[in-house]
Amino acid sequence: MMCKPLAKIVLCSLLLVPCCRLLAMLPKLPPNYPPGQYDEEKVPTFTLPDPLITLDGKKVTDVNTWNQKRRPEILNLFATNVYGRTMAGRPDDMTWKVTSVNTQAMDGNAISKIVTIYFAGKTDGPKMDVNIILPICAAQKPVPLIAIVEWAPRKQLLLDRGYGLATFNAAQIEPDIRTGSYEKSVRKFFAKPDQNQPGPDEWGAIGAWAWALSRAMDYIVTDKDIDANKVCVAGFSRFGKVAMWAGAQDQRFAIVFSGESGCGGAVIVRRGFGETVKKINSTFPHWFCRNFKDYDDRVNDLPVDWHMLVALMAPRPVYIATAEQDYWGDPRGSFLAAKYAEPVYHLFGKKGLGVNDMPAVETPIGDYIGYHNRKGAHDLTDYDWRQFIAFADRHFNRVR
């Protein structure tokens, strides 16, 4: 898929989707903003891998071939070259215990629970505490839920709309520190006894946190107060990357929400706009696998780009949110990642964004792929949550 600088109108014929018009404008950056390339006129010509062409060069024309061949290929490419292979599934000895229940939380308007998950089945082994809060109506009818790592959104907003929330502290899985995180991580626990660092294609911290979301899901699907078919996974910034990778690997998550996940989350990295592969690998060397660093100076050789990660959510709904002043996160790159994932959704008979041009600020768009670019800078705001919930309501057929 050939794409030229997006200040021009170009037809990207290999995927049969048009590129987008752009009035090139150099943003006015805040003081002390991270140095980077922020000029759309300098975005290079690049070629994107086609998500519907298999590694042996065959065109995918049916859902079965996608599910049985191409989807596993793309998942493996991301695992091997970006996030690292997840070295454990659900541990055989894993257990959990509901360690706290409050049926009168938040002035009697919610039910709260703490569920401690023991990964090795031992109280003195690795564990995590999943904090769950549900609207009081969960006592009569199972409710939809949003799982998110280490973020305390506007709980009342979610509860008022009939959604529960599950969250946990990322540091219980792996501390988010540049050096020494591996020794304190579940990655080390599941490694070979004499292993002191992950292999070049083994999981980084993002993979470990995503794995923990799936372990939380193992419990969530057993909770009678939660509708197991209406569990969403969400994340903001680095944890938006985690949500995307968790959603790609674990199809039990019904909807995936990405909040300004940027480079390594939902952005076309070949654009080289804002944060780059080289920069993210140097700043956060523990997030990805070591193989990803091989592409610091040759990003065009990556066998994937992030439209392919968005495509791995198909046919499930996925929503990507950006912010107008989050230049480091490249809002347009996220829009394009969503746009170039559309052909896979079309394969399933689903409509994606439904537009060719990036929408105006705070104009949500999309059907099975949702997108908005709100006012303001890097954050997760009430505006973002209202769009996420409206999107989920529509796909869950929740009438208000």
N, C-alpha and C positions, 0 to 999 in steps of 0.2 A: 504494500500500500504506500504509494508515493505522496508525500505532502510537502508543499512549498511554504515559504514564510506566509503566515496567515494574514498579512496585510493585503493579500491578493485573493481573488476568488479563484478557487481551484477545484476541479472535480477529481476526487480520489476514486478512480474507477475500479480498482481491484476489489474493494468492498462495496462498490456501488452506493456509497454515501457521499454527499457533497461536503466539502470543507466549508468553513464558516467565514463570513465577511468580518473584517475588523478595521475599525478606524484606529490606526496606530497612535498610541499616546504614551509618552513616557510618564510614569506616575511620579507624583511629588512624595518622596519618601520621608517618613518621620526622622527626627534626629537620631543618630547612632544606629540606624537600621542596618542589618547585616549586609555586607557588600555582596553583590551578585549581578547577574545579567537580568535587567528588567525592561529591556527595550524590545518590543515585539518585532521591530524592523530587523533585529539581529537574530531572530529565531532561525536556525538553519533549516535547510531542506533535509527531510528525513524520510526513512522508509519504515513503516510499521509492519510487524509480522501479522499475517492474516489469521485470525482465530479459527477460520473455517477451512484452513489448508493443513492437512496432517503432515507429520514429519517426513513421510514418504511421498509428499507432493500431491496427495489426492484431495479433491474437493469434498467437503462434508455437505451433504444435501438432505440428510434426514436426522431426526432426533436420536434414533438408535445408534448411529455412527458417532454422533456427538457424545452420547452418554457412555458408550462402551469403549471408544477409542480416543477421540480428540480431547474430551474433558480430562481423562486421566493423564494424557500427554502434557497438557498445559499445567495441570496441578503438579506434576513431577518436575517440570521445568522451573516453576517458581520455587519448589522445595529445594531442588538441587543448586540453583543459581542465586537465589535471593534470601528466602527466609530460613533455609536449612530443613532437612528432613526431621520431622517430629519423631523422637526416638522412643516414644511410649504411647500406647493407646490408653484405654481405661485399665488401670492395674488390677490384676486378678484379686488382690487382697484388699482393695479399696473398700472402705466403709464410711458411713456418715452417721451423725447423731444430731438431732434437733436439740440444741443446748439451751435455747431460750425461746419462750413464746409470750407475747403480750397482746391480748385481745382488745386492749383499750389504748393502743398507741395513738399519738397525735390527738389528744383530747377525745378519745373514743371514736375517731374517724378512720382508724386503720388497724390492721393486724401486723405485728412485726415478729420476725423469727430470725434466729441465728442458727445456721446449720454448719457444723464443723465437719469438714471432709478430711478423712485420714487416708492419705494416698497409699500407705503401706499397711493400713489396718491397725496401726499402733498409735496410741496417744502420744508417745514420745518420738514419733517419726514426723516426716514432713506433712503439713496440713494447711488448710485454709479455712477461714470463717466466711461463709456467704451470708451477707446481711440482706434479708428479704423484707420488704414492706408492701402490703397489699391493701387496697381499699376495703372497707368494712363489708361491702357487698360480696366479697369472696367467700364469706361464710354461707351464702345461699347459692352462689353460682361461680364456677371457675372463671378466672379473669385472665386477660392477656397480660403479658409481662415483657419488660425490657431488661435485658442483662447487659451490664456495662462494667468495665474495669475502673475502679478508683475514681469515681466522679460522682459528686453529690448534686444532681440536677435539682430543679425546682420540684421537690417531691409532691408538694400540694397540687401543682399543675397536673402531674401524672395521675395522682389519686382522684382528682376531680373529674378526670376523663375516663376513669374506670380501669386504669392500668396499674400493675404492680411493678416493682423495681427490685432487681437483684444486683448486688455489687460486692466486690471484695478488694482487699488491699494487695496491690501488685507485689509489694515487698515480701509477702509471705511466699510468693512463687520465685521471685528473683528481685533483688534490689536494683534500682535503676541507677547504677553507678558505672562510670567508664572503665574502671579497672577493679578486679576482684569480685565481680558479680557472679562469675561462673561457680566459684567455690561455695557460694551461699545459695545456689539455685537448685531447683528440682532437676535441672539438666545434669548437674554433677551427681545427684542421687541416683539417677537412672543410667549413668555412664558405667563403663567397665571399671572395676576396682582400682586399676592403676592408671586411669585416664585423668589427666590434669588440664586438658583443654578440649573443646569440641573439635571433631574432625572438620575438614574444610566444607563439607556439605551437610553438617549437622546443625540442628536448630540453634538460633540465637534467642535473645530475650523475648523478642516479639513472638516467636514460635512457642516459647514456654508460656507466656501470658495467654496466648490463644488456646493452647492446650488446657489451661486452667478454666477458661470459659466453657469448654466442652465438658470438663469434669463437673462444673456447676450445673450444666445442662443435664448430666446424668441424674442428679438429684431432682432438678426442677420437673422433669417429665414424670416423676412419681408423686408429686405433691398434688393432692386432690383439689386444692384451692386455686390451682393454676391451670389454665387451658394449654395443654402441651402442644397443641397445634397452632398456637398463637403466641409463640415466644420469639421476640426480636432480639438481635444483638446490635449494640450501638457502641460508639467510641468517639472520643474527641482527640485531635492532634495525634500524638504517638499511639494512643489507645484507639484512635480511628483506624490506624494501620492494623492494630491487633484485631479489631472487629472485622475488618475486611478479610484478613487471613483466616480467622476463625469461621466466618461465614462461608468462605470458599471450601474449607475442608469439611465442615460439619453441616450437612443439609437439613438437620433438624431445626436449625434456626429459620423461621418462616420468612423474616424480612431482615435485611441488613442496612444499618444506618451508618454512614461515614460523615463525621463532623470535622471538616478541615484537616483531613488526614495527610494531605501534601505528598511530598516525595516518598515513595515506598508504600503509599496508601491507595490513592486514586488519582494519579497525575501521570500524564505522558512525559516520561523522564527524558526522552530524546529531544524535547524542546530546550533543555538546558536553561530553563527560566527559574529564577529564584534559587531555592535550595536544590542542589544537584546530587547525583549519586556519590560523587567524590566527597562532597562536603558532609553529607549525612554519615558516610562511613568513617570519616575522620573524627567527627564530633561525637558520634554514638557508635563506637566500634563493636559494642556488645549486642546491638539490636539484630543484626542480620548474620547470615553465615559468612565464613571467610571467603567463599567463592565469589560473593557479591563484590568484594573489593577488587577482584580481577577486572571489573568493568569500570573502575573509577575514571580511566582515561579513554575508554573505548565503549561508551554507552550504546553506540549503534550496533555493536556486536552482541548485545543481549538478545537471547532467543525469545524474550517476552517484552511486552510493555504493559502498562496498567489498564488499558482497555480490555486486555485478556483476563485480568483478575476480576474486573467488573462482570465480564461475560461468564465467569465461573458461577455466578449467583443464579443464572438463568435455570429454569423459568421463574424463580422466586423474585419478588420485588426487591429492588435496591434503591436507596436514596442517598444522594451525594450533596452535601451542603458545603458552601464556601463563603468567604467574606470578602467584600470589595477591596478592603485595605490589607488583606493578608497576602501581600505581594510575594513574600517568601514561599507561600504555599501554592502559588500559581493557580488562581481560580479558573482561568481559561484552560489550563492543562487538565483540570478535573472535568470541566464540561466536555472536552474532547475525549477523555477516557470514557465518559458515559456515552458519548455519541458513537464512537467507534466500536462499542460493545453491542450496538443495536442489531447487527445482522444475526447474532446468535439468538437474541430474543425473537427476531422474525422467524427463525427456524422453528420455534415453538408456537408460532402464530400469535405472539405477543407484541404489543406496541411498546416501543422504547420511549425516547424523549419526545418524538413526534415533531421536532423542529430542527432546522438546519443551523440557525444562528443562535449565538449565546443570548439569553434573554436579558431584559433590563433588570436592574437591581431590584430585589425583593419582588420578583415575578416568578413564583414556583411553576415548574413545567413538568411534564412527563406522565407516563402511564405506569408501566412496569419498571421503568428507570425514571426516578425522580431527581430533580435538581433545582437548587436555588442559589443565588449569590446575594447575600444580604448586605446591608450597610454595616460599616464598622470594621473592626480589626479581629485578630485571632481570639476566638472565644466560643463558648457554647451558650447561647442566649435563649430567652423565652421564645423569641421568634423562631429559632431553629427547632425547638421542641414542639411548638405548635404545628409546624409543617410536618415533622416526623409523625406526630400523632394523627393529624388529618390524613396523611398518606396511609398509615396503618389502618385507621378506621375504614377507609375506602376499600382496602384489600381484604379486610376481615369482615366486610359487609356489616359494620356496626352502625346502625341508624340512630341518630340523636334527635 
